[in-house]
Amino acid sequence: MSEENLLQALDDEYKAYSFYTLAIPFGEIFTNLQNAENAHINALTFQLQKLNSPIPNNPYLNTIALPSNAIEALQIALEQENANIALYNDLIAKEQNLEILDVFYRLQAASFNHHIPALQQALASSKNTGNLMDMLNNGRELLDETGEMIEKLKEGTLNQEQLEDFLSRLNYSLVGGVIVGAFGVIICNELLNQNKE
């Protein structure tokens, strides 16, 4: 039973190692995880060698598809780490050898205490970066459109429908800020004009 349990664990670690190797272009976290999986593979192969069991080659090398982006890679990695923890729960329940049990507990703890928190943090960071980029792009588009509206207003070609359409897409706090700013400019202009007279 120990050999079968070790081979199941090794297969899962091979899969994770291959995925992390493929995902390295998406960030340093995948290099760190690949190194950790290599250590897990070494711990399992050491136990298999003690049982004089042949060590299979990694069947997943060059067979896993590359995710389309970093967020997808992080999500897949999180799913795999959670599945890894569930697998070790099953293997621990079936294993009798205390030394192998210790290895299983340590490998499961590494996923639970280190891999999953690191992946969750990287995923949150990636999503925040994506949201920030979206906000910056939306802000840039809004500024460009505002410039176009101002030009049309100066030229006298801005009609009511265009203005209403533009204003309907604005954030109310932004519109409020623009209105307050516009009144501020008008008041400053009036004060300056009065001082000139």
ZAMARGU-4260 file (C-alpha; in steps of 0.2 Angstrom, whole numbers, plus 5000, padded with zeros to 4 digits):
<rodrens>
0) 5000/5000/5000 | 5014/5012/5004 | 5021/5011/4986 | 5005/5014/4978 | 5002/5029/4990
5) 5019/5036/4986 | 5016/5034/4967 | 5000/5043/4968 | 5008/5057/4977 | 5022/5057/4965
10) 5011/5058/4950 | 5002/5073/4958 | 5019/5082/4962 | 5025/5078/4944 | 5009/5087/4937
15) 5011/5102/4948 | 5030/5103/4944 | 5026/5103/4925 | 5013/5116/4926 | 5024/5128/4937
20) 5038/5125/4924 | 5026/5130/4910 | 5019/5145/4920 | 5036/5153/4924 | 5034/5167/4911
25) 5020/5173/4922 | 5030/5177/4937 | 5043/5173/4950 | 5030/5164/4961 | 5030/5150/4948
30) 5049/5148/4949 | 5047/5147/4968 | 5033/5134/4967 | 5043/5124/4954 | 5058/5123/4966
35) 5046/5118/4980 | 5038/5104/4969 | 5056/5098/4965 | 5059/5096/4983 | 5043/5087/4985
40) 5047/5075/4971 | 5064/5072/4979 | 5056/5068/4996 | 5044/5055/4988 | 5057/5047/4976
45) 5068/5045/4992 | 5054/5035/5000 | 5051/5025/4984 | 5070/5021/4983 | 5069/5015/5001
50) 5056/5002/4996 | 5066/4997/4981 | 5052/5004/4969 | 5056/5009/4952 | 5054/5028/4949
55) 5043/5033/4935 | 5047/5047/4923 | 5037/5063/4924 | 5023/5059/4911 | 5017/5078/4911
60) 5032/5086/4904 | 5028/5095/4888 | 5010/5089/4889 | 5001/5103/4898 | 4994/5118/4889
65) 5000/5135/4894 | 4986/5147/4902 | 4982/5162/4892 | 4987/5175/4906 | 4994/5176/4923
70) 4977/5177/4932 | 4972/5161/4924 | 4988/5152/4928 | 4986/5158/4947 | 4968/5151/4947
75) 4973/5135/4940 | 4988/5133/4952 | 4976/5137/4967 | 4964/5123/4961 | 4979/5111/4959
80) 4985/5115/4977 | 4968/5112/4984 | 4966/5096/4975 | 4984/5091/4982 | 4978/5094/5000
85) 4963/5083/4997 | 4974/5070/4989 | 4985/5070/5004 | 4970/5068/5015 | 4965/5052/5006
90) 4983/5046/5006 | 4986/5049/5025 | 4970/5040/5029 | 4976/5024/5020 | 4995/5025/5025
95) 5002/5015/5039 | 5021/5018/5037 | 5025/5032/5050 | 5040/5039/5040 | 5029/5040/5024
100) 5015/5048/5034 | 5027/5061/5040 | 5032/5065/5022 | 5014/5066/5017 | 5010/5078/5032
105) 5025/5089/5028 | 5020/5090/5009 | 5002/5094/5013 | 5007/5107/5026 | 5018/5115/5013
110) 5003/5117/5001 | 4992/5123/5015 | 5004/5135/5024 | 5015/5142/5010 | 5009/5138/4992
115) 4990/5143/4994 | 4993/5159/5003 | 5007/5164/4991 | 4995/5160/4976 | 4981/5170/4984
120) 4991/5185/4987 | 4998/5185/4970 | 4981/5183/4963 | 4974/5197/4973 | 4989/5208/4968
125) 4986/5203/4949 | 4968/5207/4950 | 4971/5224/4959 | 4984/5228/4945 | 4972/5224/4932
130) 4958/5235/4940 | 4971/5249/4941 | 4975/5248/4923 | 4957/5247/4918 | 4954/5263/4929
135) 4969/5272/4921 | 4963/5267/4903 | 4945/5273/4907 | 4952/5289/4914 | 4962/5292/4899
140) 4947/5289/4888 | 4937/5301/4898 | 4950/5314/4897 | 4951/5312/4878 | 4932/5313/4876
145) 4931/5328/4888 | 4944/5336/4877 | 4933/5333/4861 | 4918/5340/4870 | 4927/5356/4875
150) 4933/5358/4857 | 4915/5356/4850 | 4909/5368/4863 | 4922/5381/4858 | 4918/5378/4840
155) 4899/5379/4843 | 4896/5362/4836 | 4891/5353/4852 | 4873/5349/4852 | 4862/5345/4867
160) 4861/5326/4862 | 4880/5324/4862 | 4881/5334/4879 | 4868/5323/4887 | 4876/5307/4881
165) 4893/5312/4887 | 4886/5318/4904 | 4876/5302/4906 | 4891/5291/4906 | 4900/5301/4919
170) 4902/5297/4937 | 4891/5309/4948 | 4906/5314/4960 | 4916/5318/4944 | 4903/5329/4937
175) 4901/5337/4954 | 4919/5341/4954 | 4919/5348/4937 | 4904/5359/4941 | 4912/5365/4956
180) 4929/5368/4947 | 4920/5377/4933 | 4911/5389/4945 | 4928/5392/4953 | 4935/5397/4937
185) 4921/5408/4933 | 4922/5417/4950 | 4941/5419/4948 | 4938/5426/4930 | 4926/5438/4937
190) 4937/5444/4951 | 4952/5446/4939 | 4941/5456/4927 | 4935/5467/4942 | 4953/5470/4947
195) 4958/5476/4929 | 4944/5489/4929
</rodrens>
